[in-house]
């Protein structure tokens, strides 16, 4: 026992080292086996890939996967944009605190013996209220006097009521009407749709910048064109609403008063010598004026006839046969 114990103590470190080496060898073989099993399972899913296989085949698979990813992302972005466009505007939005958007229109019909005078007054009122003339149509008679006129004017919405009050005092007022339409909700909804459409366009442009497949690029560009057209239509509607709510439209109709209205009230004169003399003088004046008018119209023709008749008379005298006087018989 005494001779073996020192030997055993000397060999104990060697035995421990051998056991440790065997344990490490077992762990490494187990890890390699596990990696082989993983590779086999991966080959079972997508087919075993030979070691010398070319890389383009692998890249093609990646492109197809990225195309499907882009299509899914595009569809998700389009659906979110459509849902944002179809949602109504909520009162909790900051836009709901904006001032009311009102479209105001008016029509004023006037009469006067002098349409040109009231048209001038209308222009003065228009200048006082910072208005502009959008359309003007005028009709005159044979003497060039204005018979009727139509003006379509635009004034700031804040000046609409004062302008209507001033126009109603020009000439004889025949009729006046005012209309107002509240389009505040329409303005808010249109602004929300524009923001949602712009956000959708930014997402689609980001997808287009990352696309690498030609089919994906074509699909994204089609969506981009459609949504850009929708955005342009929304902005056109926004510009129209802004113009109509900031400037009001007033139509002014002006017409000359019929002659029978202001000539039927004449002073009634008593019958007598002076009245008859006055009537006779007016009749003589009318006849003289008529004869003078007739003479003035015939005078050019008489001058032309005289110029033509004088040569004809000379020619007739020269060509007519002359009679030779017979000698008187002798007694």
ROFI-61735 format. One record per residue: x negated, y, z negated of N, C-alpha, C, O in turn. Coordinates in steps of 0.05 Angstrom, whole numbers, plus 5000, padded with zeros to 4 digits. Each point is the difference from the previous one (the first is absolute). Layout:
residues N
XYZXYZXYZXYZ...
end
This chain:
residues 331
498349765000501750245000498350255000500650195014497449804971498350234998498550065026499550235007499849545007498550045025501850095022499150135019503549794981501850075022501250284997500550135020499949964957501350264996498450225012501250175014496249854983498650225014500349985030500150215013499949564999500449975029502750105009500350145020501849794963502750085008500250304998501350135017497549994963500150294998498550135024500850225008497149665002498550115022501649985026499850175017501849614987501549965024502750145000501350015021499650094957502750124998500350255019502150025013496050164988500450225019500249925029501450125016497149664992500149915027502849895006501150045022500049814959502749895004502150225003501849985017498050234966501950225002499850155026502150075012495549974998499650135026501249835023501250115018498449634980501149835022503150015000501250015021500049994955502950024998501050265012502050015013496550214982500850265010499950015031501750125013496149764998499849995029502249855013501150085020499749694968502249845010502650154999501749985018498850184961502550154997500150225022502150045012495750104993499950205020500549885028501550125016497449654989500449875026502949935004501150025022500249894957502949935002501850245006501849995015497550244972501650255005499750105028502050075013495649934998499650095027501349825020501250105020498849644976501349825019503050044999501449985020499750084956502950054997500850255015502150015013496250214984500650255014499949975030501650115014496449744996499949965029502449845010500950055022500049764962502349855008502550175001501749985018498550204962502350185000500050195025502150035012495650084996499850175024500749845024501450115018497749644984500749845023503049955002501250025021500049934955502949965000501550255009501949985015497150274976501350245009499850045030501950085013495749874998499750025029501749815014501250075021499149694969501849815013502850095000501549985020499450134956502850104999500450235019502150025013495950174989500250225019500149905028501550105017496949694990500149895027502749865005500950005023500349904956502649875004502150215007501849935015498050324975502050205006499750115028501950015015495750074992499650145026498449845019499350105021500149654973498449845019497050034993499250224993499249575008497250014994498650175020500349965024498150234967498550185017497149895003498649984980500549965043497349905004498050224993500750245001496949684991498050194991499250195022499350234995500649685030499150175022502350135015499650085023502749944965502350125014499550305005498850134982502049985041499550295006501850174982502249924993496850325001501550194983502450135013501950064985498249985042502450135011502549854994502150134997497949615001502449864993501050084973502450034996495850004985500750084974501150295000502050064986496850125030500950285001502850025012501650174992499049665027502750005012502149954979502150135000497449684982501949954979500350234982502350064992495650095002500250234983501750225014501650134987498049915039501550205015503049944999501650174996499149585008502849924999501250054973502350094998496149854981501050054973500450304996501950084988496150095021500250294996502450115016501350194991499349705033502350095015502549954985501850184999498549584989502449954984500150184976502250094992495549974996500150194977500850285009501650124986497449975037500850275010503050005006501350204994499749595018502849995007501750014975502150144999497149714980501550014975499950274987502050104990495650025010499850274989501650205015501350174988498849825039501550185016503049974995501450204998499549555000502849954994500850114973502150124997496149844983500650104973500150305000501750124988496450015026500050305002502450105014501250204991499749675030502350095015502549974983501750185000498649594986502349964983500250214978502150104994495549964994500150204978500750275011501450164987497649915037500750265012503050025007501350204995499849585016502850005006501850024975502050155000497149724979501650024975499950284989501950104988495750035015499850284990501750195017501150194989499149755037501650175017503049984995501550195002499449564990502949964996500950074972502450024996495850034986500850084973501050295000498650175012503649894976501050284999498350174981498649894982501550375022498550184983501250014972502450034997495949944983501050014972499950284989498350175008503549894974500150264989497750064982499450244994499249554997497750044982497550095014498050084988502049925039497750095015499650304997502050144994495649965008499550294999501550155022500750234997499849635026501350135022502950084993501150195011500049674969502850064993500250284987502250104997495650014994500050264987499750235020499950234992500049715034499750215020502550165002502149924991497750325022502350175004501949885020499249855018503450214979502049885019499450095028499350235005500949595014499650055028502850045013501549805002499250445007502650065010499750105029498350175006503349725012500250105028502550175002502249914997497450355009502150205001500450095028498150075014504449944995500750105027502450194998501749964982498550235036502350194999500750095028498449995019504150094984501150115026501650254994501750014983497650215031501350264997501050095027498550015019504150054983501350095025500850294996501550074982497650115037500450294998501350105026499649895021501850344976501150145023499450304998499950114978499750025045499450285000500550115028499849855020500850424982500250125026497350025014499950015025497949994959497350025011498449774989498950014978500949785038498549764991497050064997498749894983500350285035497250064999499250144973497849954990504050214999499550144975499949814977498150014983503849805015499949814978497749805004499049894980500350055044497649835005497550134989498249864989501650405014497750144989500049994970497949974987504550065001500249994971499349724989498749974979502049835036499349724992497049975001498849874982499850245038497149985001498750154976498049914990503250315002498950144977500349834974498149994984504249895013500349824977498149775001498949924979500649985044498249775003497150084992498649854987500650395021497350104992499850054970497949954988504350144999499950054972499749744983498950014978502149775033500049754985497949805011500349764995497750335019497849835011501149775017499049774998503050295018501149795017498950015028498650195008502049615008499249985028502349925017501949874991498050205035502149925019499249745013497949985014503749814983499549745011501249975028498849875017503550264988501349985027501850245003501250104981498950005044501750235006501349975028498649945019504050104982501449985026501950245001501650054982498250105040501650255004501449995026498949925020503650184981501650025024500850295004501050134982498749975043500750285006502150015022500549805013500850434990502050045021498650115025497650015001504050075018499050105026498450264996498350075017502350094962498650254996497549974982498650194995500849564997497749954983500550034970498149994984504450055008500750034972500349734988501149815012497850164964500149744986502949944992501350164987499649605022502749924993500049824975501650044982496649775018499749824977497249914997498549995020500749934956497349924995500049794977501650014982496549815020499749794980497049994991498249985016501450044958497449994988499849774980501749974983496149885019499449794981497550094986497850015011502450064963497850114985499249814978501649844990495850185001499049854978498950194979498550185006502449784969499150164978499149824977500949774999497350324984499249844977502549924983501950154998497949614990502349914985500750184977502350024991495750114998500550184977501450255009501250144983498849935043501350245010502749935014501250185012499749584986502349915016502550154991501550125016499149884958502450134990500050305005502150115009495750034986499950295005500450065030501350205007497549645010500250045029502949975009501050165016500449634974502849965007501750234991501850095015497750014961501650234990499650245017501950155006495649905003499550245016501249975028501050205011498949565001501149965026503150035001501150095020500249844958502950024999501050285000502350055004495950144990500850294999499450145027500550245002498549625018499450125026502349965018500949775005500350455006502249985018502549904985500250024976501749885040502549894989499749704996499649855020500650064956499649714994502449845008502250054991497449765027502149825008500149754983502249924991495549965004499949754983497149974990498150105011501749754967497449944988500249744986501949944986496049895017500049744986497149934992498150085013501749784964497449924989500149704993502149914990495749955015499949724993497349944987497950125008502149704973497549934986500049694997502049884994495650005010499749714997497549954983497850095005502749754973497849934982498649755010501249795002496250245005498449785011497649944982498049905009502350164965497849964981499349704999497649945001504449894996499449714999498749905025498149834999502750275024498849925025497150085002498349865010501150384980497350105001498249834982497749945007503349994969498449844981499549725011497849905000504349985011499749735011498150005024498449815002501750395014498250025023497150034991498249875011501350294968497350034989498949744988497749935004504149924983499149744988499449805022498049864998503550145023499549825022497450075014498549825009500950434994497550085012497649914984498049905011502150134962497849914983499649705002497849905001504549954998499849715002498849915027498449825002502450325019499049935027497050065002498549855012500750384977497150065001498349804984497949935009503249994968498649794984499849745016498049864999504250075014500049755017497950025022498649815006501250425007498050045021497249984989498349885014501250224962497349984989499349714995497749925005504249924985499449714995499549865027498249835002503450235018499649865025497450085013498649835012500650424986497450095010497749864986497949945012502450024961497949854986499849715010497849905003504549985002500049725011498750005027498549815007502050395010498950015026497050044999498549885017500550274964497150034998498649754991497649965007503749854979498849754991500549775019498849794997503050245022500749785018497649945019498750185009500949564996497949915018501049815022498549935018504150004981501149825019501750165020501650174991498249785035501450165020503049984997501550205004499549564989502949974996501050164976502150125001496349884978500850164977499950305006501850144991496349955024499750285007502550095017501150224995499749615024502350075017502650024983501650195003498749624978502450014983500050254982502150124996495649944993499950244982500450265016501450184990497549845034500450245016502950035008501050235001500549565004502850025006501650114977501750185003497749724973501350114976499250294995501750164992495849915014499150274996501450205019500850214992499649715033501450175019502950054993501050225001500349564990502850024993500450194976501850164999496549804981500350164976499250295004501050184987497149875031499350285007502350145014500550234995501049625023502350125013502250064979501350215002499149614979502050064979499250244983501750164993495749875001499150234985500450265015500850204989498749805037500450245017502950085000500750234999501149575002502950065000500850124973501650195000497449714979500650104973499050294997501450174989496249885021498950274998501650205017500350234993500749685030501750175017502650074985500850235001500449584986502450064984499450194977501650174994496049794994499350184978499650295010500950194986497949845037499650275011502750135007500450244995501549615016502650105006501550094975501250224999498749614980501450084975498750244987501450174990496049855012498650234988500850265015500450214988499849775039500850245016502950084994500550244997501349575001502850064996500650104971501850174997496649744984500550094972498650274994500850144982497149925033498650254995501250245015499850224991501449725033501250215016502949935006500649775009501250424986502849955005500850115028498750185010503349705001500950075027502750154999501949904987498350325026502550165001500650065030498350095015504249854993500950065027501850254999502050004986497350205030501550255001501450025027498650005020504050024980501650035024501150285002501450094982498050065039500950275003501550035026499249905021503250234978501750035023501250275001500750124979499649995045501250275003503050004996501349815008499750394979502850024995501550055026499150175016503149704990501550045025500850295003500650134980499549975045500750285005502850074990500550224991501449585010502750064992500350074971501950134991496149784993500250044971499550294993501450124984496550015029499350274993501150215019499450244997502149685024501250205018503050014999501250175012500149654973502949995000501250234982502350075004496150034978501050224983499250275012497950104994503850005022499650275012502050194989502249924990497150335011501950214991502450025019499750015024502650014964502550025015500550305005500250164982499949915044500450285008502950055007501449835011499550414982502850085006500350075029498250105013504249844998500650065028500450315003501050134982498049985041500250295005498450085024498849835014501250434991498650105024497049944998498849915020500050144957497249964997499249705003497949935011503949914979499449715002500249915029498349855009503750265006500249935028497750115016498949875018500350384976497750125013497449844995498449965018501349954958497749844993500049735015497949915010504549974991500249745015499550045029498649845013502550394999499550055028497150055006498949905020499850254963497250055004498349744999498249965016502549874965498649744998500549845025498249865010504350155001500549855024498550115024498949855016501050434986498550125022497049934997498749955021500450054956497149934995499549715009497949945012503949894980499749725008500049965030498449855011503550305003500149985029497550115013498949885018500250354972497650115011497649824995498249975018501749914959497849824995500149765018498049895009504550014996500349775018499150075028498749845013502250404997499250085027497050045002498749925020500150204960497150045000498649735000498049965014503149854971498849735000500249875027498149875009504350165004500449895026498150135021498949865017500950404981498250145019497149914996498549965020500750014956497349924994499449725011497849945010504249894989499649735010500149995031498649845012503050345000500150005030497850165013499549965024499350234962498050185012497749855014499350075022499549734966497949855014500949885027498650005019503849894981501049885024500650225021499449955024501650294968500550215019497550105013499950075024497949954960497550095012498949805020499150085022501149664972499149805019501750005025498949985022503750054976501750025023499450245017500249995025499250244963499450245015497449965016499850085023498249804965497449955013500449815024498650035021503249784977500549825022501950125021499749935023502150244969502050115019498850215018500950035023497250134967498950225016498649895025500650115021497649704978498849895025502049885018499850015025502249864963502149875017501650225015500849965023499750264964501550215013498450125023501150065021496249984975498350115022500049805023500150095023499649664972499949805021502749995015500049975024502150064962502749995013500350255018501149975022498050254969500350245017498349985025500850095022496949784977498249985023501149795020499750045024501549764967500949795017502950045011500749865019500750314970502850035009500150125028498250175005503649765013500150125027500950295000501950084986496750075029500750285001502050055023499749895022502250274975502050075020499250255016499450214987500549775040499250235017502450185004502249905007497650354987502450185004500750025029498350055017504249934989501150025028500350305007500850174984498549905042500350285008503050085002501749835007498850404986502750095000501150025029498550105017503849824989501150025027500350295010500950174984498549885042500250285010502950065003501749835007499050424989502750095003500450115028502250095007
end
